[in-house]
């Protein structure tokens, strides 16, 4: 949809961004000082460009994700994907997945899809378009690089955010239960050459 935004308008909005400080992983109600989860993807390196197939310019499926063992005491995991560079007051939510079984270590390509009543090992909530599933990256032309923050949380205790929850319900339900978190960032901007090098590095979210 945003591919139809003219380049001049996208360029004019380059300074209008929600901000990385508004990502869920920085939410004060979740606390601080939790342990680190090692979250990666075989499809792109941390801080590198997302392959087109995972965006609105390609097939628009969700990328594969991998993570190592969460800490002892983890009863479930939750994943939230946001774009803090969206020209909006809050980051754009691209995916919410909750109730991921504690012994799960990966999400396959295309796994973040509408699932209605959910699955025994996980459930998919609503993105910013109020739809279940993966919202493919679709940054305005000319707006510059957008950083897509894949945030994985290890939780201790039951999580009941209701049926098909969105960001606010998940954050409220996770408050006081996060014991570890992982962050993986992929970037995308229209008109840039594709580069998905597997080098590791710290993401830049500004």
C-alpha positions in Angstrom: 0.0 0.0 0.0 2.7 2.5 1.0 4.6 1.8 -2.2 2.2 4.3 -3.8 3.4 7.1 -1.6 5.3 9.5 -3.9 9.1 9.8 -3.3 8.9 13.5 -2.5 6.3 12.9 0.3 8.3 10.0 1.8 11.4 12.1 1.8 9.5 15.0 3.5 8.5 12.6 6.3 12.1 11.3 6.9 12.3 13.0 10.3 8.9 11.7 11.4 9.5 8.4 13.2 8.0 6.7 16.3 11.4 6.1 18.0 13.2 3.0 19.3 12.5 4.1 22.9 8.9 3.1 22.3 9.6 -0.5 21.4 8.0 -3.2 23.7 11.5 -4.3 24.9 12.0 -0.8 26.4 8.5 -0.7 28.0 9.0 0.2 31.7 6.2 -2.0 32.9 8.2 -5.1 31.8 11.0 -4.2 34.1 14.7 -4.3 33.4 17.8 -6.4 34.0 16.4 -9.5 32.4 18.7 -12.1 30.9 19.5 -12.2 27.1 18.1 -14.6 24.6 20.1 -15.4 21.5 17.7 -14.7 18.7 18.9 -15.2 15.0 17.6 -15.9 11.5 19.1 -18.1 8.8 17.7 -15.6 6.3 19.4 -12.3 7.4 22.0 -11.1 9.8 21.4 -8.9 12.7 21.3 -5.3 11.4 21.2 -6.4 7.7 18.6 -6.0 5.1 15.5 -8.2 5.0 15.3 -10.3 1.8 12.5 -9.0 -0.4 10.4 -12.2 -0.1 9.5 -11.2 3.5 8.2 -7.7 2.5 5.3 -6.2 0.7 7.5 -6.1 -2.5 7.8 -9.9 -2.5 5.8 -12.9 -1.3 5.2 -11.2 2.1 5.8 -14.3 4.3 7.3 -14.1 7.7 11.0 -15.0 8.0 12.4 -18.0 9.8 13.7 -17.5 13.4 15.9 -19.5 15.7 16.8 -19.2 19.3 18.8 -21.0 22.0 17.6 -22.5 25.2 15.7 -19.9 27.4 16.6 -19.7 31.1 15.3 -22.2 33.7 11.8 -21.3 34.8 10.6 -20.3 31.4 7.0 -21.4 30.9 6.3 -19.9 27.6 7.6 -17.4 25.0 6.2 -14.4 23.1 7.3 -12.7 20.0 6.5 -9.1 19.0 7.8 -7.5 15.8 7.7 -3.7 15.5 8.9 -0.9 13.2 10.1 2.1 15.3 10.8 4.1 12.1 7.1 4.2 11.1 5.9 7.8 10.6 3.5 7.5 13.5 3.3 8.2 17.2 3.9 4.6 18.1 5.9 1.8 16.4 4.0 -0.2 13.7 3.3 -3.7 14.9 4.1 -6.3 12.3 3.4 -9.5 14.3 2.3 -10.8 17.7 2.8 -14.4 18.6 2.2 -15.6 22.2 1.9 -18.9 24.1 4.9 -20.3 22.3 5.8 -23.5 24.1 8.9 -23.3 26.3 10.6 -26.1 24.4 10.2 -24.5 21.0 13.4 -23.3 19.4 12.3 -22.0 16.0 9.6 -20.5 13.9 9.7 -21.7 10.3 9.3 -19.4 7.3 5.7 -18.4 6.9 4.8 -19.6 10.4 3.3 -16.2 11.5 -0.1 -16.5 9.8 -3.7 -16.1 10.9 -4.7 -19.1 12.9 -8.1 -18.3 14.3 -8.5 -20.2 17.5 -4.7 -20.8 17.7 -2.6 -23.9 17.9 -1.6 -26.1 20.9 2.0 -24.7 20.9 1.4 -21.1 20.0 -1.2 -18.4 19.0 -1.0 -15.5 16.6 -2.4 -12.1 17.6 -3.2 -8.9 15.8 -0.8 -6.6 14.0 -1.4 -2.8 13.6 -3.9 -3.5 10.8 -6.0 -5.4 13.3 -5.5 -8.6 11.4 -3.9 -11.8 12.7 -0.6 -12.8 11.1 2.4 -11.2 9.6 2.2 -7.6 8.3 4.9 -7.5 5.6 7.3 -4.5 5.8 6.0 -1.7 3.5 7.9 1.5 4.2 7.1 4.7 2.3 9.3 5.3 -0.8 11.9 7.8 0.0 11.5 7.6 3.8 14.9 5.9 4.3 15.8 2.7 6.0 13.3 1.2 8.5 14.5 -1.1 11.3 12.2 -4.1 12.0 12.7 -5.3 15.6 12.0 -8.9 16.3 11.6 -9.1 20.1 11.4 -12.5 21.8 10.5 -12.7 25.5 10.9 -15.7 27.9 8.1 -15.6 30.4 7.6 -17.1 33.9 4.0 -17.7 34.9 0.7 -18.0 33.0 -0.1 -15.5 30.2 -3.7 -14.8 29.4 -4.0 -11.7 27.1 -7.4 -12.7 25.8 -8.5 -13.9 22.3 -6.4 -12.6 19.4 -4.6 -9.9 21.4 -2.8 -6.9 20.1 0.3 -5.2 21.4 -1.3 -3.4 24.4 -2.9 -6.6 25.7 0.3 -8.6 25.3 2.4 -6.0 27.1 -0.1 -5.8 30.0 -0.2 -9.6 30.3 3.6 -9.8 30.3 4.2 -7.2 33.0 6.3 -8.7 35.8 6.8 -12.0 34.0 9.7 -11.4 31.6 12.9 -13.2 32.7 14.8 -12.9 29.4 14.6 -11.1 26.1 16.2 -11.3 22.7 16.4 -8.7 19.9 17.1 -9.3 16.2 16.8 -6.4 13.7 16.3 -6.5 10.0 16.2 -3.4 7.8 14.4 -2.5 4.6 14.1 0.6 2.4 12.7 0.7 -1.1 15.3 1.2 -3.9 18.3 -0.2 -2.0 20.4 -3.1 -3.2 19.8 -6.3 -1.4 22.4 -7.4 1.1 21.8 -10.0 3.8 25.4 -10.7 4.9 25.6 -13.1 7.8 27.9 -10.9 9.9 26.9 -10.4 13.5 26.6 -7.0 15.0 24.7 -4.7 17.3 21.6 -3.1 15.6 21.3 0.6 15.2 17.7 1.7 15.9 18.1 5.5 15.3 
